[in-house]
């Protein structure tokens, strides 16, 4: 009997350790999955949602650094199609035929440099007008919307479409911009521009030698984008369920997700610097930084939103606990609401049957409020931090209204519970 009794605590201790270890591992795994889930949802939205993609890259049309980079690229492409020597020769021949003195003709033949500078200024100013106009914003948005269907090909390494992947570059053909510049040059009186053929030149949107490796990873995340959040939630729920103290486990899970989001936010910042350091020398660092920031804008927003959800969850779980601070906060809130309710009732506003109903089903009403809040966050296409904050505020308002209508509540219950615990 003694041996059996001594072995019982050992088995219990092992059982407790197994459950605790299992809970910790599940929560850590859920935190890792939450990091991947955020990236997966972002990759999925970029590839499948054309409106989301346009909303991501559309504002780049008005970014000064991107405009400057596009202007330089288009200007170089147009000037490459203009033979300055031929223009000077044509000018000297015309002068000779009109009887201009030989010395003047000789001087005209030495104008290659000034004419080239003048052409650069003319073409550059024309391109800048096109790129900074609303017409360019329309061309940019329409071009990216049309190119969206080819983005999947770029991520999977297939060629074709307005977006291509070659030599580690994702590039967008800006031929329509060159065509507009050509028309404006002709309208400005530079007739040789009419001879410029159709020029297809690329503006590099993203450049990295690791695109070939990263596209497979992004493709997998894009496929799993709709499932990873659900899997993450189930794993976290399992970690909380197997724990002995589920409230503490919920706080731990929420804080683990928060830490994962902080790590991901730092990783995005570090990745930006690493990416810019590995660009080719001729690439505009400022424009590349603007493109990177635009592409990860909604990813950063999702990171902040999920971090806010995690913090509110941890705070909510803490405030439902028996700690002195939690009891004091709950008691203060209930007494304040009770005082407000007494004032309302003294003014003749009685909850009546509604108050009795709320008191009877108070717990289930609280569950319903939490379910509605969770449904809002899960069904909102792309919740932001502001959405999370307002959801939390409305959730607290819902609990406050529930407490206000509960005419059968006992405001000092938590205070008595806290005294009994001590």
TAQUISUL-V329540 format. One record per residue. RES is the residue in one letter. SS is DSSP state (H for helix, E for strand, C for the rest). PHI is phi in whole degrees, -180 to 180 (NA if undefined). OMEGA is omega in whole degrees, 0 to 359 (none if undefined). Layout:
res=(RES & RES)
ss=(SS & SS)
phi=(PHI & PHI)
omega=(OMEGA & OMEGA)
This chain:
res=(X & X & X & X & X & X & X & X & X & X & X & X & X & X & X & X & X & X & X & X & X & X & X & X & X & X & X & X & X & X & X & X & X & X & X & X & X & X & X & X & X & X & X & X & X & X & X & X & X & X & X & X & X & X & X & X & X & X & X & X & X & X & X & X & X & X & X & X & X & X & X & X & X & X & X & X & X & X & X & X & X & X & X & X & X & X & X & X & X & X & X & X & X & X & X & X & X & X & X & X & X & X & X & X & X & X & X & X & X & X & X & X & X & X & X & X & X & X & X & X & X & X & X & X & X & X & X & X & X & X & X & X & X & X & X & X & X & X & X & X & X & X & X & X & X & X & X & X & X & X & X & X & X & X & X & X & X & X & X & X & X & X & X & X & X & X & X & X & X & X & X & X & X & X & X & X & X & X & X & X & X & X & X & X & X & X & X & X & X & X & X & X & X & X & X & X & X & X & X & X & X & X & X & X & X & X & X & X & X & X & X & X & X & X & X & X & X & X & X & X & X & X & X & X & X & X & X & X & X & X & X & X & X & X & X & X & X & X & X & X & X & X & X & X & X & X & X & X & X & X & X & X & X & X & X & X & X & X & X & X & X & X & X & X & X & X & X & X & X & X & X & X & X & X & X & X & X & X & X & X & X & X & X & X & X & X & X & X & X & X & X & X & X & X & X & X & X & X & X & X & X & X & X & X & X & X & X & X & X & X & X & X & X & X & X & X & X & X & X & X & X & X & X & X & X & X & X & X & X & X & X & X & X & X & X & X & X & X & X & X & X & X & X & X & X & X & X & X & X & X & X & X & X & X & X & X & X & X & X & X & X & X & X & X & X & X & X & X & X & X & X & X & X & X & X & X & X & X & X & X & X & X & X & X & X & X & X & X & X & X & X & X & X & X & X & X & X & X & X & X & X & X & X & X & X & X & X & X & X & X & X & X & X & X & X & X & X & X & X & X & X & X)
ss=(C & H & H & H & H & H & H & H & H & H & H & H & H & H & H & H & H & H & H & H & H & H & H & H & H & H & H & H & H & H & H & H & H & H & H & H & H & H & H & H & H & H & H & H & H & H & H & H & C & H & H & H & H & H & H & H & H & H & H & H & H & H & C & H & H & H & H & H & H & H & H & H & H & H & H & H & H & H & H & C & C & C & C & H & H & H & H & H & H & H & H & H & H & H & H & H & H & C & C & C & C & H & H & H & H & H & H & H & H & C & C & H & H & H & H & H & H & H & H & H & H & H & H & H & H & H & H & H & H & H & H & C & C & H & H & H & H & H & H & H & H & H & H & H & H & H & H & H & H & H & H & H & H & H & H & H & C & C & C & C & C & C & E & E & E & E & C & C & E & E & E & E & E & C & H & H & H & H & H & H & H & H & H & H & H & H & H & C & C & C & H & H & H & H & H & C & C & C & C & C & C & E & E & E & E & E & E & C & C & C & H & H & H & H & H & H & H & H & H & H & H & H & H & H & H & H & H & H & H & H & H & H & H & H & H & H & H & H & H & H & H & H & C & C & C & H & H & H & H & H & H & H & H & H & H & H & H & H & H & H & H & H & H & H & H & H & H & H & H & H & H & H & H & H & H & H & H & C & C & C & C & C & C & C & H & H & H & H & H & H & H & H & H & H & H & C & H & H & H & H & H & H & H & H & H & H & H & H & H & H & H & H & H & H & H & H & H & H & H & C & C & C & C & H & H & H & H & H & H & H & H & H & H & H & H & H & H & H & H & H & H & H & H & H & H & H & C & C & C & C & C & C & H & H & H & H & H & H & H & H & C & H & H & H & H & H & H & H & H & H & H & H & H & H & H & H & H & H & H & C & C & C & C & C & H & H & H & H & H & H & H & H & H & H & H & H & H & H & H & H & H & H & H & H & H & C & C & C & C & C & C & C & H & H & H & H & H & H & H & H & H & C)
phi=(NA & -61 & -65 & -65 & -67 & -73 & -79 & -63 & -61 & -64 & -64 & -65 & -63 & -64 & -64 & -63 & -64 & -63 & -65 & -65 & -64 & -62 & -64 & -63 & -64 & -65 & -67 & -65 & -65 & -64 & -64 & -64 & -65 & -63 & -62 & -68 & -64 & -63 & -65 & -65 & -63 & -63 & -62 & -64 & -70 & -65 & -82 & -95 & -103 & -63 & -63 & -65 & -64 & -65 & -64 & -78 & -97 & -56 & -61 & -64 & -62 & -101 & -78 & -58 & -68 & -68 & -59 & -65 & -65 & -65 & -59 & -63 & -67 & -70 & -59 & -63 & -67 & -71 & -63 & -66 & -95 & -109 & -90 & -64 & -60 & -65 & -66 & -66 & -63 & -64 & -68 & -68 & -64 & -64 & -67 & -64 & -66 & -94 & 78 & -69 & -53 & -55 & -63 & -68 & -61 & -64 & -65 & -63 & -68 & -97 & -94 & -56 & -64 & -59 & -65 & -63 & -64 & -64 & -65 & -61 & -66 & -64 & -66 & -60 & -66 & -67 & -62 & -62 & -63 & -68 & -70 & -93 & -90 & -66 & -63 & -67 & -60 & -68 & -62 & -63 & -68 & -64 & -65 & -71 & -66 & -68 & -80 & -60 & -65 & -91 & -64 & -62 & -65 & -66 & -71 & -94 & 86 & -86 & -88 & 104 & 88 & -72 & -110 & -128 & -126 & -150 & 55 & 74 & -121 & -102 & -124 & -115 & -73 & -107 & -57 & -59 & -70 & -61 & -63 & -67 & -63 & -58 & -64 & -71 & -65 & -65 & -64 & -80 & 103 & -91 & -62 & -58 & -65 & -64 & -86 & -67 & -74 & -63 & -109 & -106 & -127 & -105 & -109 & -73 & -84 & -146 & -138 & -165 & -71 & -97 & -60 & -60 & -81 & -70 & -65 & -67 & -64 & -65 & -65 & -63 & -64 & -64 & -69 & -88 & -54 & -83 & -108 & -58 & -60 & -67 & -62 & -61 & -64 & -67 & -65 & -64 & -63 & -65 & -62 & -71 & -67 & -80 & -74 & -72 & -104 & -70 & -67 & -64 & -65 & -64 & -62 & -63 & -64 & -64 & -68 & -65 & -66 & -61 & -62 & -61 & -69 & -63 & -62 & -65 & -61 & -65 & -62 & -64 & -68 & -65 & -63 & -62 & -65 & -64 & -61 & -66 & -69 & -102 & -77 & -69 & -59 & -80 & -81 & -72 & -64 & -64 & -67 & -63 & -65 & -65 & -65 & -60 & -62 & -68 & -66 & -102 & -58 & -74 & -67 & -64 & -63 & -67 & -62 & -65 & -65 & -67 & -63 & -66 & -60 & -62 & -65 & -64 & -65 & -62 & -65 & -63 & -66 & -66 & -71 & -88 & -86 & -91 & -64 & -60 & -64 & -62 & -63 & -63 & -64 & -63 & -63 & -63 & -64 & -67 & -68 & -64 & -67 & -63 & -63 & -65 & -66 & -63 & -63 & -65 & -69 & -67 & -88 & 97 & -95 & -105 & -62 & 61 & -62 & -63 & -63 & -66 & -63 & -63 & -64 & -71 & -113 & -59 & -62 & -68 & -64 & -62 & -62 & -62 & -62 & -66 & -65 & -63 & -62 & -65 & -64 & -62 & -68 & -80 & -93 & -68 & -54 & -139 & -65 & -103 & -60 & -63 & -62 & -63 & -63 & -65 & -63 & -65 & -63 & -68 & -65 & -62 & -63 & -62 & -67 & -66 & -65 & -60 & -67 & -65 & -82 & -81 & -74 & -99 & -73 & -117 & -58 & -96 & -61 & -67 & -65 & -66 & -63 & -65 & -66 & -64 & -68 & -101)
omega=(181 & 179 & 180 & 181 & 181 & 180 & 182 & 178 & 180 & 179 & 179 & 179 & 178 & 180 & 179 & 180 & 180 & 180 & 180 & 179 & 178 & 179 & 180 & 180 & 179 & 180 & 177 & 178 & 178 & 178 & 177 & 179 & 179 & 177 & 180 & 182 & 179 & 179 & 181 & 179 & 178 & 180 & 180 & 181 & 181 & 185 & 189 & 185 & 182 & 179 & 179 & 180 & 179 & 177 & 180 & 186 & 183 & 181 & 180 & 179 & 179 & 179 & 183 & 182 & 178 & 178 & 179 & 180 & 178 & 179 & 179 & 182 & 181 & 179 & 179 & 181 & 180 & 181 & 178 & 180 & 181 & 180 & 183 & 180 & 179 & 179 & 179 & 179 & 178 & 180 & 180 & 178 & 179 & 180 & 180 & 182 & 180 & 175 & 178 & 180 & 182 & 181 & 178 & 178 & 179 & 178 & 178 & 180 & 180 & 185 & 181 & 183 & 179 & 180 & 179 & 178 & 179 & 178 & 179 & 179 & 180 & 181 & 181 & 180 & 178 & 178 & 180 & 178 & 180 & 185 & 181 & 180 & 177 & 179 & 179 & 178 & 178 & 178 & 181 & 183 & 180 & 179 & 179 & 177 & 177 & 182 & 185 & 181 & 180 & 182 & 178 & 177 & 179 & 181 & 180 & 176 & 179 & 182 & 175 & 178 & 181 & 177 & 180 & 177 & 182 & 181 & 177 & 182 & 169 & 188 & 180 & 179 & 182 & 179 & 179 & 179 & 177 & 180 & 179 & 178 & 179 & 181 & 181 & 177 & 178 & 179 & 180 & 177 & 179 & 186 & 179 & 180 & 180 & 180 & 180 & 180 & 176 & 184 & 175 & 179 & 186 & 169 & 185 & 178 & 182 & 183 & 176 & 177 & 181 & 180 & 180 & 179 & 185 & 184 & 178 & 179 & 179 & 180 & 178 & 179 & 179 & 179 & 183 & 186 & 182 & 185 & 184 & 178 & 179 & 179 & 179 & 180 & 180 & 179 & 179 & 179 & 178 & 178 & 178 & 185 & 184 & 181 & 177 & 177 & 187 & 179 & 176 & 178 & 177 & 177 & 179 & 180 & 180 & 180 & 178 & 177 & 178 & 179 & 179 & 179 & 176 & 179 & 180 & 177 & 177 & 180 & 178 & 179 & 178 & 180 & 178 & 180 & 179 & 180 & 182 & 180 & 184 & 178 & 176 & 186 & 184 & 180 & 178 & 180 & 182 & 180 & 179 & 177 & 178 & 179 & 179 & 181 & 180 & 183 & 182 & 182 & 182 & 175 & 177 & 178 & 179 & 178 & 180 & 181 & 180 & 176 & 178 & 177 & 180 & 180 & 179 & 178 & 179 & 180 & 179 & 179 & 179 & 184 & 177 & 185 & 184 & 182 & 184 & 181 & 181 & 180 & 180 & 180 & 180 & 181 & 179 & 180 & 182 & 179 & 177 & 179 & 179 & 178 & 178 & 179 & 179 & 178 & 181 & 181 & 178 & 177 & 177 & 179 & 182 & 178 & 177 & 183 & 179 & 179 & 178 & 178 & 180 & 180 & 182 & 185 & 185 & 181 & 182 & 176 & 176 & 178 & 180 & 179 & 179 & 179 & 179 & 179 & 179 & 180 & 179 & 182 & 183 & 181 & 176 & 187 & 181 & 182 & 177 & 178 & 179 & 177 & 180 & 181 & 179 & 176 & 178 & 180 & 180 & 176 & 176 & 177 & 178 & 178 & 178 & 178 & 178 & 180 & 180 & 182 & 182 & 183 & 181 & 183 & 178 & 187 & 186 & 183 & 182 & 179 & 179 & 179 & 180 & 178 & 182 & 182 & 180 & none)
